[in-house]
Amino acid sequence: MATVSDIGLSAAINVSIAVAFLLVFAFLRLQPINDRVYFPKWYLRGMRDSPVSSGAAVQKVVNLNMRSYLKFLSWMPAALKMPEDELINHAGLDSAVYLRIYLTGIKIFVPISILASLVLFPVNWTNDTLDSMKVVHSKIDKLSISNIPYGSNRFITHLVMAYAVTFWTCYVLLREYEIITTMRLRFLASEKRRPDQFTVLVRNIPPDPDESISELVEHFFLVNHPDHYLRHQVVYNANKLADLVEKKKKLRNWLDYYQLKYERNPSKRPTTKTGFLGCFGSEVDAIEYYKAEIEKIGKEEADERQKIMKDPQSAVPAAFVSFRSRWGAAVCAQTQQTSNPTVWLTEWAPEPRDVYWNNLSIPFVSLTVRRLIVAVAFFFLNFFYVIPIAFVQSLASLEGIEKALPFLKPLIDIPTIKSFIQGFLPGIALKVFLILLPTILMFMSKFEGLISQSSLERRSASKYYIFLFFNVFLGSIITGSALDQLKAYIHQSANEIPRTIGVAIPMRATFFITYVMVDGWTGVAGEILRLRALIIFHLKNFFLVKTEKDREEAMDPGSICFDWCEPRIQLYFLLGLVYAVVTPLLLPFILVFFGLAYVVYRHQIINVYNQQYESGAQFWPSVHGRIIIALIVSQLLLIGLLSTKGFEETTPVLLVLPVLTFWFYKYCKNRFEPAFVRNPLQEAMRKDTLERAREPTFDLKAYLANAYLHPVFKGGEEEDNMSISEDVGMEEVIVPTKRQSRRNTPAQSKYEGSDTLSLPETVHER
């Protein structure tokens, strides 16, 4: 168990590393050679040029202006200077609302930390309960609720504090929900024209023996949405073609590399091996080999394009349907299209850059089976991950190391080494152990069949949060407490074990303090340094870059990794709310994380991250819900903890808190969440009316022509052939169809069996 000196050493190590990262970043960002690494967003927008375009060669690499080094910390006030409205215009609403998550943490925990320091610290410290119980503890634990005597009236202070934490947290969440809802509605109202505002994704289109998918979609929407239907784009299974395009791109990169290498040394032709990773097989001329491979892949690519264009089986039963107005799209996206609720399913289309094309080809009927498989796999992953985490926790302790490696006992007994093991090693061990988890969870979410990057990240975030809750939070408490108090469990009666657990759980705060410092302090400081992106950019710049376009492609601005960043924030909300009443010493460490992360990520969003999509802050209801879950968990744990401390009579009083918190959650869900799920028809009509008045001649059909064409077809010769661009007149609409059956026709047609069918009479009358 970590002592005061152990925590002090861990804090010194993590603060030193974090400060070193920040100082190195402050130095590297001033160097002209690194400008594209630390300011890529401005380059991608064409708003920044190389800081030194002329002069001595050394000035293009190193900043020789000594005065600029005097302001090496100027990035901090600069990151806070941009107003929120300007930030939304610059980076989007998703980025601005993401930053408000950190701001919400600061608003919640600053008053709670001050109140806990003034009230709970004196109440907890002025006792000697832990000394009399003979359990393993440190001086830090004397600041926790564990140091209160059994059945003492001092627990009334913690009860009142629990009410204060609940009411203040709910007040902050209510204000934030109101603010963010207003921001979203204002953003949607002022947003520029986008293809997804006019487009609906239609899935599970029923097969028809007489018509292709394209003909069927056109007929259905001309009949059922005659005044608003504009055009459609059928979804094709182009996954194999996308793989060929990606493979060709990689081969071209290798060809560029070897051609550049040959230009630098014309006396020697570069060679490569044809086997695995270029390390095995026969040695050949590298340039000729990659030219031949690219030509071969090019032929396969052309054949696959022709196959997709001519094979009806390449079209999947899904289509992007565009309308003449936002109002028409909103009506279609938010209503049931037929009496059969399992076919012609409509939903708002993601914006084109948000579409995850690989999953659009998955049959809709298989999605339920896929989700069931993922649910079972996630359960077993969650369950069996407890075993290695418990093993790591056991090894990251003095007793575990001495048992596994007894020859290290003399080294472990050195005070500094002992403090390092107890104060730093457990947190870093858990951090390392979780590195691969986000990748695994993202793969599981992709297997489920979600069709947009934003939904993939939100689903992965929910899985990661569940995992952190059960394995990191509950798992660390249970396994850590059992290991720390093993001797106490063995040498006492069974009736005393619940009391010992009640004492031990608050004392696990020392472990979470070390974890917050490793993950929250050092991890955030490492994010701004961008060491991986720095190395990769310079390697590409040296070996591959020949033109400005190559240099632009070598930049890796990255984006907000919502699938693992947001659950990590939620873990800190959970720890802060649970330990606010139990062990308030944890709160200052969490506050440092929220403050540092807010500044760092604001800088990254302004200068670095190039967000891949814009969802209009659709993730906020999930963020709000997880904070509510953390609040309810903290209340239930406090009820259980006080019941082991001889204060059971307060249970009815504390049970009111989860009930009130759940009622508050339902109120916010009913009051605010519809604004994040549905688009108001009134707003859609207002935007359509204003747009028609301002731009009466705007060609919407041309604007939407290839918005939802698969990226592998864009820019190619097949682009015109793959897009559907039939003109639909408003004066007299004829619905061409080859259908012989009336199975999918809403009303009886006049000319049964003919090549062309007009609309039903009721439609003409309207």
LODRENRO-357536 format. One record per residue (C-alpha): residue in one letter; residue number from 1; x, y, z. Coordinates in steps of 0.5 Angstrom, whole numbers, plus 2048, in hexadecimal, padded with zeros to 3 digits. Example, Ala and Ser with C-alpha at 12.3 -4.5 7.8 and 13.67 -1.06 7.14 Angstrom:
<nodes>
nuza:vodren:xx:yy:zz
a:1:819:7F7:810
s:2:81B:7FE:80E
</nodes>
This chain:
<nodes>
nuza:vodren:xx:yy:zz
m:1:800:800:800
a:2:803:807:7FE
t:3:805:80C:803
v:4:806:813:803
s:5:80D:812:801
d:6:80B:80E:7FC
i:7:805:812:7F9
g:8:80A:818:7FA
l:9:810:814:7F6
s:10:80A:812:7F0
a:11:808:81A:7F0
a:12:80F:81C:7EF
i:13:810:817:7E9
n:14:80A:819:7E6
v:15:80B:820:7E7
s:16:812:820:7E4
i:17:810:81C:7DE
a:18:80A:820:7DC
v:19:80E:827:7DD
a:20:813:824:7D9
f:21:80E:822:7D3
l:22:80B:829:7D4
l:23:812:82C:7D3
v:24:815:828:7CE
f:25:80E:829:7CA
a:26:80F:831:7CB
f:27:816:830:7C8
l:28:814:82C:7C2
r:29:80E:830:7C0
l:30:813:836:7BF
q:31:817:832:7BA
p:32:815:833:7B2
i:33:816:82C:7B1
n:34:811:82A:7B5
d:35:80C:82F:7B3
r:36:808:82A:7B0
v:37:807:825:7B5
y:38:805:82A:7BB
f:39:800:82F:7B6
p:40:7FE:82A:7B1
k:41:7F7:82C:7B1
w:42:7F9:833:7AF
y:43:7FD:830:7A9
l:44:7F7:82C:7A7
r:45:7F2:832:7A6
g:46:7F8:836:7A2
m:47:7F8:83B:7A8
r:48:7FF:83A:7AA
d:49:806:83A:7A6
s:50:80D:837:7A8
p:51:810:83C:7AD
v:52:816:83D:7A9
s:53:816:83D:7A2
s:54:81C:840:7A0
g:55:823:842:7A3
a:56:828:83D:7A6
a:57:827:835:7A6
v:58:828:835:7AD
q:59:822:83A:7AE
k:60:81E:835:7AB
v:61:81F:830:7B0
v:62:821:834:7B7
n:63:81D:83A:7B9
l:64:823:83F:7BA
n:65:81F:844:7BD
m:66:821:844:7C5
r:67:81B:849:7C7
s:68:816:844:7C5
y:69:819:83F:7CA
l:70:817:844:7CF
k:71:80F:843:7CE
f:72:810:83B:7CD
l:73:80A:83B:7D2
s:74:806:83F:7CE
w:75:802:839:7CB
m:76:7FE:839:7D1
p:77:7FA:840:7D1
a:78:7FA:83F:7CA
a:79:7F6:839:7CB
l:80:7F1:83C:7D0
k:81:7F0:842:7CC
m:82:7EC:840:7C6
p:83:7E4:841:7C8
e:84:7E0:83B:7C8
d:85:7DC:83E:7C2
e:86:7E2:83F:7BE
l:87:7E4:838:7C0
i:88:7DE:835:7BD
n:89:7DF:838:7B6
h:90:7E6:836:7B6
a:91:7E6:82F:7B9
g:92:7DE:82D:7B9
l:93:7D9:82C:7BE
d:94:7DC:825:7C0
s:95:7E2:827:7C2
a:96:7DF:82D:7C6
v:97:7DB:829:7CA
y:98:7E0:824:7CB
l:99:7E4:829:7CF
r:100:7DE:82B:7D3
i:101:7DF:824:7D6
y:102:7E5:826:7D9
l:103:7E2:82D:7DB
t:104:7DC:829:7DE
g:105:7E1:825:7E3
i:106:7E4:82B:7E5
k:107:7DE:82E:7E7
i:108:7DB:828:7EB
f:109:7E2:827:7EF
v:110:7E5:82E:7F0
p:111:7DF:82F:7F5
i:112:7DF:828:7F8
s:113:7E6:828:7F9
i:114:7E6:82E:7FD
l:115:7E0:82C:801
a:116:7E3:825:802
s:117:7EA:828:805
l:118:7E6:82D:80A
v:119:7E1:828:80C
l:120:7E3:821:80B
f:121:7EB:821:80C
p:122:7EA:823:814
v:123:7E5:81E:815
n:124:7E8:818:812
w:125:7EF:81A:815
t:126:7EE:81B:81C
n:127:7ED:814:81E
d:128:7F1:80E:81F
t:129:7EC:808:81D
l:130:7F1:805:818
d:131:7F7:805:81D
s:132:7F2:801:822
m:133:7F0:7FC:81C
k:134:7F7:7FA:81A
v:135:7F5:7FA:813
v:136:7FB:7FC:80E
h:137:7FA:803:80C
s:138:7FE:80A:80B
k:139:7FD:811:80E
i:140:7FA:812:807
d:141:7F4:80E:809
k:142:7F3:811:810
l:143:7F0:817:80B
s:144:7EB:812:809
i:145:7E4:810:80C
s:146:7E8:809:80E
n:147:7EA:80D:814
i:148:7E3:80F:817
p:149:7E1:80A:81D
y:150:7DC:805:81C
g:151:7D5:808:81D
s:152:7D8:80F:81E
n:153:7D3:815:81D
r:154:7D9:818:819
f:155:7D6:814:813
i:156:7D0:819:813
t:157:7D5:81E:810
h:158:7D7:819:80A
l:159:7CF:818:809
v:160:7CE:820:808
m:161:7D4:820:804
a:162:7D1:81B:7FF
y:163:7CB:81F:7FF
a:164:7CF:825:7FD
v:165:7D3:821:7F8
t:166:7CD:81F:7F5
f:167:7C9:825:7F4
w:168:7CF:829:7F2
t:169:7D1:824:7EC
c:170:7CA:824:7EA
y:171:7C9:82B:7EA
v:172:7D0:82C:7E5
l:173:7CD:826:7E1
l:174:7C7:82A:7E0
r:175:7CA:830:7DE
e:176:7CF:82D:7D9
y:177:7C9:829:7D6
e:178:7C5:82F:7D5
i:179:7CB:833:7D2
i:180:7CE:82D:7CD
t:181:7C6:82C:7CB
t:182:7C6:833:7C9
m:183:7CD:833:7C6
r:184:7CB:82D:7C2
l:185:7C4:830:7BF
r:186:7C8:837:7BE
f:187:7CD:833:7BA
l:188:7C8:82F:7B6
a:189:7C4:835:7B4
s:190:7CA:839:7B2
e:191:7CE:833:7AF
k:192:7D0:834:7A7
r:193:7CD:82F:7A2
r:194:7CF:828:7A3
p:195:7CD:822:79F
d:196:7CA:81E:7A5
q:197:7C5:824:7A6
f:198:7C2:821:7A0
t:199:7C3:81A:7A0
v:200:7C0:814:7A3
l:201:7C3:80D:7A4
v:202:7BE:807:7A2
r:203:7C0:800:7A4
n:204:7BD:7F9:7A3
i:205:7BA:7FB:79D
p:206:7B5:7F5:79B
p:207:7B7:7F1:795
d:208:7B3:7F1:78E
p:209:7B4:7EC:789
d:210:7B2:7F1:783
e:211:7B6:7F7:785
s:212:7BD:7F9:787
i:213:7BF:7FC:78E
s:214:7C0:803:78B
e:215:7B9:802:787
l:216:7B5:800:78D
v:217:7B8:806:791
e:218:7B6:80B:78C
h:219:7AF:808:78B
f:220:7AE:808:793
f:221:7B0:80F:794
l:222:7AC:812:78E
v:223:7A6:80F:790
n:224:7A6:810:798
h:225:7AA:817:798
p:226:7A8:81A:791
d:227:7A9:821:793
h:228:7B0:820:796
y:229:7B4:81A:793
l:230:7BA:81D:78F
r:231:7BF:817:78E
h:232:7C2:811:791
q:233:7C9:80E:791
v:234:7C9:806:792
v:235:7CE:803:797
y:236:7D3:7FE:793
n:237:7D7:7F9:797
a:238:7DE:7FC:795
n:239:7E2:7F9:79A
k:240:7E6:7F5:796
l:241:7E7:7FB:791
a:242:7E9:7FF:797
d:243:7EE:7FA:79A
l:244:7F1:7FA:793
v:245:7F2:802:793
e:246:7F5:802:799
k:247:7FA:7FC:797
k:248:7FC:800:791
k:249:7FD:807:795
k:250:802:803:79A
l:251:805:800:794
r:252:806:807:791
n:253:809:80A:797
w:254:80E:804:797
l:255:810:806:78F
d:256:810:80E:791
y:257:815:80C:797
y:258:81A:808:792
q:259:819:80D:78D
l:260:81B:812:791
k:261:821:80E:794
y:262:823:80D:78D
e:263:823:814:78B
r:264:828:815:791
n:265:82D:810:78F
p:266:82C:80F:788
s:267:832:80A:787
k:268:82E:805:78B
r:269:828:802:789
p:270:824:800:790
t:271:822:7F9:791
t:272:81D:7F5:795
k:273:81A:7EE:796
t:274:814:7EB:794
g:275:812:7E7:79A
f:276:80F:7E9:7A1
l:277:810:7F0:7A3
g:278:816:7F1:79E
c:279:81A:7EC:7A2
f:280:81A:7E6:79F
g:281:819:7E3:797
s:282:81D:7E5:791
e:283:821:7EC:791
v:284:81E:7F0:78B
d:285:81E:7F7:788
a:286:81A:7FB:78D
i:287:817:800:788
e:288:815:7FC:783
y:289:812:7F7:788
y:290:80E:7FC:78B
k:291:80C:7FF:784
a:292:80A:7F8:782
e:293:806:7F6:788
i:294:802:7FD:788
e:295:800:7FB:780
k:296:7FE:7F5:783
i:297:7FA:7F8:788
g:298:7F7:7FD:783
k:299:7F4:7F7:77F
e:300:7F1:7F4:785
e:301:7EE:7FB:787
a:302:7EB:7FC:780
d:303:7E8:7F5:77F
e:304:7E5:7F6:786
r:305:7E2:7FD:784
q:306:7DF:7FA:77E
k:307:7DC:7F4:782
i:308:7D9:7F9:787
m:309:7D6:7FD:782
k:310:7D3:7F7:77E
d:311:7D1:7F2:783
p:312:7CB:7F3:787
q:313:7CD:7EF:78D
s:314:7D2:7F4:78E
a:315:7CC:7F9:790
v:316:7CA:7F8:798
p:317:7C3:7F9:79A
a:318:7C5:800:79D
a:319:7C5:807:799
f:320:7C6:80E:79B
v:321:7C0:812:799
s:322:7C0:81A:798
f:323:7BA:81F:799
r:324:7B9:826:796
s:325:7B8:828:79D
r:326:7BA:827:7A4
w:327:7B3:827:7A6
g:328:7B2:821:7A1
a:329:7B8:81D:7A4
a:330:7B6:81E:7AB
v:331:7AF:81C:7AA
c:332:7B2:815:7A6
a:333:7B8:814:7AB
q:334:7B3:815:7B1
t:335:7AD:811:7AF
q:336:7AB:809:7AD
q:337:7AB:808:7A6
t:338:7A6:802:7A5
s:339:7A2:7FE:7A9
n:340:7A7:7F9:7AA
p:341:7AC:7FC:7AF
t:342:7B2:7F7:7AD
v:343:7B3:7FA:7A6
w:344:7B4:801:7A3
l:345:7B8:803:7A9
t:346:7BA:80A:7A9
e:347:7BE:80E:7AD
w:348:7C2:815:7AD
a:349:7C8:814:7A8
p:350:7CF:815:7AB
e:351:7D3:81B:7A8
p:352:7D7:818:7A2
r:353:7DE:818:7A6
d:354:7DB:814:7AC
v:355:7D8:80E:7A8
y:356:7DC:808:7AA
w:357:7DB:805:7A3
n:358:7DD:7FE:7A4
n:359:7D7:7FC:7A9
l:360:7D2:7FF:7A4
s:361:7D3:7F8:7A0
i:362:7D1:7F4:7A6
p:363:7CA:7F1:7A5
f:364:7C5:7F4:7AA
v:365:7C2:7EE:7AC
s:366:7C9:7EB:7AF
l:367:7CA:7F2:7B3
t:368:7C6:7EF:7B9
v:369:7CA:7E8:7B9
r:370:7D1:7EC:7B9
r:371:7CF:7F0:7BF
l:372:7CD:7EA:7C3
i:373:7D4:7E7:7C1
v:374:7D7:7EE:7C3
a:375:7D3:7EE:7CA
v:376:7D5:7E7:7CC
a:377:7DC:7E8:7CA
f:378:7DD:7EF:7CE
f:379:7DA:7EB:7D4
f:380:7DF:7E6:7D4
l:381:7E5:7EB:7D2
n:382:7E2:7EF:7D8
f:383:7E2:7E9:7DD
f:384:7E8:7E6:7DB
y:385:7EC:7ED:7DB
v:386:7EB:7ED:7E2
i:387:7F0:7E7:7E3
p:388:7F6:7EB:7E0
i:389:7F5:7F1:7E3
a:390:7F5:7EE:7EA
f:391:7FB:7EA:7E8
v:392:7FE:7F1:7E6
q:393:7FC:7F4:7ED
s:394:7FF:7EF:7F1
l:395:806:7EF:7ED
a:396:806:7F7:7EE
s:397:806:7F6:7F5
l:398:80C:7F5:7FA
e:399:809:7EE:7FC
g:400:808:7EC:7F5
i:401:80F:7EE:7F3
e:402:812:7EB:7F9
k:403:80E:7E4:7F7
a:404:80F:7E4:7F0
l:405:817:7E7:7F0
p:406:819:7E5:7F7
f:407:821:7E7:7F5
l:408:81E:7EE:7F4
k:409:81C:7EF:7FC
p:410:823:7F2:7FE
l:411:822:7F7:7F8
i:412:81A:7F8:7FA
d:413:81C:7FA:801
i:414:820:800:7FF
p:415:81B:806:801
t:416:81B:80A:7FA
i:417:81A:803:7F6
k:418:814:801:7FB
s:419:811:808:7FA
f:420:812:808:7F2
i:421:80E:801:7F2
q:422:809:803:7F7
g:423:807:80A:7F4
f:424:809:809:7ED
l:425:809:802:7EA
p:426:802:800:7EB
g:427:7FF:806:7E7
i:428:804:805:7E1
a:429:803:7FD:7E1
l:430:7FB:7FE:7E1
k:431:7FC:804:7DB
v:432:801:7FF:7D7
f:433:7FC:7F9:7D8
l:434:7F6:7FD:7D5
i:435:7FA:800:7CF
l:436:7F7:7FB:7CA
l:437:7F0:7FB:7CC
p:438:7ED:801:7C8
t:439:7EF:7FD:7C2
i:440:7EC:7F7:7C4
l:441:7E5:7FB:7C6
m:442:7E5:7FF:7BF
f:443:7E6:7F8:7BB
m:444:7E0:7F5:7BF
s:445:7DC:7FB:7BD
k:446:7DE:7FB:7B6
f:447:7DC:7F4:7B6
e:448:7D5:7F6:7B9
g:449:7D4:7F9:7B2
l:450:7D3:801:7B4
i:451:7D3:805:7AE
s:452:7D6:80C:7B0
q:453:7DD:80D:7B4
s:454:7D9:811:7B9
s:455:7D5:80C:7BB
l:456:7DB:807:7BB
e:457:7DE:80C:7C0
r:458:7D8:80C:7C4
r:459:7D7:805:7C5
s:460:7DE:803:7C6
a:461:7DE:809:7CB
s:462:7D8:806:7CF
k:463:7DC:7FF:7CF
y:464:7E2:802:7D1
y:465:7DF:805:7D7
i:466:7DB:7FF:7D9
f:467:7E2:7FC:7D9
l:468:7E5:801:7DD
f:469:7E0:801:7E2
f:470:7E0:7F9:7E4
n:471:7E7:7F8:7E3
v:472:7EB:7FE:7E4
f:473:7E7:801:7EA
l:474:7E3:7FB:7ED
g:475:7E8:7F6:7EB
s:476:7EE:7FA:7EE
i:477:7EA:7FC:7F4
i:478:7E8:7F4:7F6
t:479:7EF:7F1:7F4
g:480:7F3:7F7:7F7
s:481:7EF:7F7:7FD
a:482:7F0:7EF:7FE
l:483:7F7:7EF:7FD
d:484:7F8:7F5:802
q:485:7F4:7F2:807
l:486:7F5:7EB:806
k:487:7F9:7EA:80D
a:488:7F3:7ED:810
y:489:7EE:7E9:80D
i:490:7F1:7E3:80F
h:491:7F2:7E4:816
q:492:7EB:7E7:818
s:493:7E4:7E4:819
a:494:7DF:7E4:813
n:495:7DB:7E9:816
e:496:7E0:7EE:816
i:497:7E2:7ED:80E
p:498:7DD:7F2:80C
r:499:7DF:7F7:810
t:500:7E6:7F6:80E
i:501:7E4:7F7:807
g:502:7E0:7FD:808
v:503:7E7:800:80B
a:504:7EB:7FD:806
i:505:7E7:800:800
p:506:7E8:808:801
m:507:7F0:806:802
r:508:7F0:804:7FB
a:509:7F0:80B:7F9
t:510:7F8:80B:7FA
f:511:7F8:807:7F4
f:512:7F4:80B:7F0
i:513:7F8:811:7F1
t:514:7FE:80E:7EE
y:515:7FA:80C:7E8
v:516:7F7:813:7E7
m:517:7FE:816:7E7
v:518:801:811:7E2
d:519:7FB:811:7DE
g:520:7F8:818:7DF
w:521:7FE:81C:7E0
t:522:804:819:7DC
g:523:7FF:816:7D7
v:524:7FC:81D:7D5
a:525:803:820:7D5
g:526:805:81B:7D0
e:527:7FF:81C:7CB
i:528:801:823:7CA
l:529:809:821:7C8
r:530:806:81C:7C3
l:531:80D:818:7C3
r:532:80A:813:7BE
a:533:807:818:7B9
l:534:80E:81C:7B9
i:535:812:816:7B8
i:536:80D:813:7B2
f:537:80D:81A:7AF
h:538:814:81B:7AE
l:539:816:814:7AC
k:540:810:815:7A6
n:541:813:81C:7A5
f:542:81A:819:7A4
f:543:819:812:7A0
l:544:812:814:79C
v:545:811:81B:79C
k:546:812:81E:795
t:547:80D:823:794
e:548:809:828:798
k:549:803:823:797
d:550:807:81D:79A
r:551:809:822:7A0
e:552:802:823:7A1
e:553:800:81C:7A1
a:554:806:81A:7A6
m:555:802:81F:7AB
d:556:7FE:81B:7B0
p:557:7FA:820:7B4
g:558:7F6:81A:7B7
s:559:7EF:81C:7BB
i:560:7EC:81B:7C1
c:561:7EC:814:7C3
f:562:7E5:814:7C6
d:563:7E4:80C:7C7
w:564:7EA:80C:7CC
c:565:7EB:813:7CE
e:566:7E3:814:7D1
p:567:7E3:80E:7D5
r:568:7EA:810:7D8
i:569:7E7:816:7DA
q:570:7E0:813:7DD
l:571:7E5:80E:7E1
y:572:7E8:815:7E4
f:573:7E0:817:7E6
l:574:7DF:810:7E9
l:575:7E5:811:7ED
g:576:7E4:818:7EF
l:577:7DC:817:7F1
v:578:7DD:810:7F5
y:579:7E3:813:7F9
a:580:7E1:81A:7FA
v:581:7DE:818:800
v:582:7E2:811:802
t:583:7E9:814:801
p:584:7E9:81B:7FE
l:585:7F0:81B:7FE
l:586:7F0:818:7F7
l:587:7EC:81F:7F4
p:588:7F2:823:7F3
f:589:7F5:81E:7EF
i:590:7EF:81E:7EB
l:591:7EE:825:7EA
v:592:7F6:826:7E8
f:593:7F4:821:7E2
f:594:7EE:825:7E0
g:595:7F1:82B:7E0
l:596:7F7:829:7DC
a:597:7F3:825:7D7
y:598:7EF:82B:7D6
v:599:7F5:82F:7D4
v:600:7F8:82A:7D0
y:601:7F2:827:7CC
r:602:7F0:82E:7CA
h:603:7F7:830:7C7
q:604:7F7:829:7C3
i:605:7F0:82B:7C1
i:606:7F2:832:7BE
n:607:7F8:830:7BB
v:608:7F9:828:7BA
y:609:7F3:824:7BA
n:610:7EF:824:7B3
q:611:7E8:821:7B5
q:612:7E6:81B:7B0
y:613:7DE:81D:7B1
e:614:7D9:821:7B4
s:615:7D3:81E:7B8
g:616:7D1:824:7BC
a:617:7D3:822:7C3
q:618:7CE:81C:7C2
f:619:7D3:818:7C7
w:620:7D1:81D:7CD
p:621:7CB:819:7D0
s:622:7CF:813:7D0
v:623:7D4:818:7D4
h:624:7CF:81A:7D9
g:625:7CC:813:7DA
r:626:7D3:810:7DC
i:627:7D4:816:7E1
i:628:7CD:815:7E4
i:629:7CF:80D:7E4
a:630:7D5:80F:7E8
l:631:7D1:813:7ED
i:632:7CC:80E:7EE
v:633:7D2:809:7EF
s:634:7D5:80E:7F4
q:635:7CF:80E:7F8
l:636:7CE:806:7F8
l:637:7D5:805:7FB
l:638:7D4:80A:800
i:639:7CE:807:803
g:640:7D2:800:803
l:641:7D8:803:806
l:642:7D4:806:80C
s:643:7D0:800:80D
t:644:7D7:7FC:80E
k:645:7D8:802:813
g:646:7D3:801:818
f:647:7CE:807:815
e:648:7C9:803:812
e:649:7C3:808:814
t:650:7C5:80D:80F
t:651:7C4:808:809
p:652:7BD:80B:808
v:653:7BF:812:808
l:654:7C5:810:803
l:655:7C0:80C:7FE
v:656:7BD:812:7FD
l:657:7C3:815:7F9
p:658:7C3:80F:7F3
v:659:7BB:810:7F2
l:660:7BC:818:7F2
t:661:7C2:817:7ED
f:662:7BE:812:7E8
w:663:7B8:817:7E8
f:664:7BD:81C:7E6
y:665:7C0:818:7E1
k:666:7B9:816:7DE
y:667:7B7:81E:7DE
c:668:7BD:820:7DA
k:669:7BC:81A:7D5
n:670:7B5:81C:7D4
r:671:7B7:823:7D4
f:672:7BD:824:7D0
e:673:7BF:81D:7CC
p:674:7BA:81E:7C7
a:675:7BE:824:7C4
f:676:7C4:81F:7C3
v:677:7BF:819:7C0
r:678:7BA:81D:7BB
n:679:7BB:823:7B7
p:680:7B5:828:7B8
l:681:7B0:829:7B2
q:682:7AF:830:7B3
e:683:7B7:831:7B3
a:684:7B8:82D:7AD
m:685:7B2:831:7A9
r:686:7B5:838:7AC
k:687:7BC:836:7A9
d:688:7B9:834:7A2
t:689:7B5:83A:7A2
l:690:7BB:83F:7A3
e:691:7BF:83B:79E
r:692:7BA:83B:798
a:693:7B9:843:799
r:694:7C1:844:799
e:695:7C3:83F:794
p:696:7BD:83E:790
t:697:7C1:83B:78A
f:698:7C5:836:78E
d:699:7C6:830:78A
l:700:7C5:82B:790
k:701:7C5:825:78C
a:702:7CC:826:789
y:703:7CE:828:790
l:704:7CC:821:793
a:705:7CE:81D:78C
n:706:7D4:819:78F
a:707:7D4:81B:796
y:708:7D2:814:798
l:709:7D6:810:793
h:710:7DB:80B:796
p:711:7E2:80F:796
v:712:7E6:809:792
f:713:7E1:80C:78C
k:714:7E2:813:78D
g:715:7E7:816:788
g:716:7E7:810:783
e:717:7E4:80F:77C
e:718:7DE:80B:77F
e:719:7DC:811:784
d:720:7D6:813:77F
n:721:7D4:80C:77E
m:722:7D3:80A:785
s:723:7CF:810:787
i:724:7C8:810:786
s:725:7C6:817:783
e:726:7BF:816:780
d:727:7BB:81D:77F
v:728:7B5:81D:783
g:729:7B0:822:780
m:730:7AB:825:785
e:731:7A6:827:77F
e:732:7A4:820:77D
v:733:7A8:81A:781
i:734:7A8:813:77D
v:735:7AA:80D:781
p:736:7AE:808:77D
t:737:7AD:801:780
k:738:7AE:7FA:77D
r:739:7AA:7F7:783
q:740:7A5:7F2:781
s:741:7A3:7F1:788
r:742:79F:7F6:78D
r:743:7A2:7F3:793
n:744:7A6:7F9:795
t:745:7A2:7FF:791
p:746:79E:803:796
a:747:798:804:791
q:748:795:800:78B
s:749:799:803:785
k:750:795:805:77F
y:751:799:801:779
e:752:79A:7FA:77C
g:753:7A0:7F7:779
s:754:7A2:7FC:775
d:755:7A9:7FF:774
t:756:7A7:806:777
l:757:7A2:807:77D
s:758:79F:80E:77F
l:759:79E:810:786
p:760:798:80E:78A
e:761:792:813:789
t:762:792:815:790
v:763:799:818:78F
h:764:797:81B:789
e:765:791:81E:78C
r:766:796:821:792
</nodes>
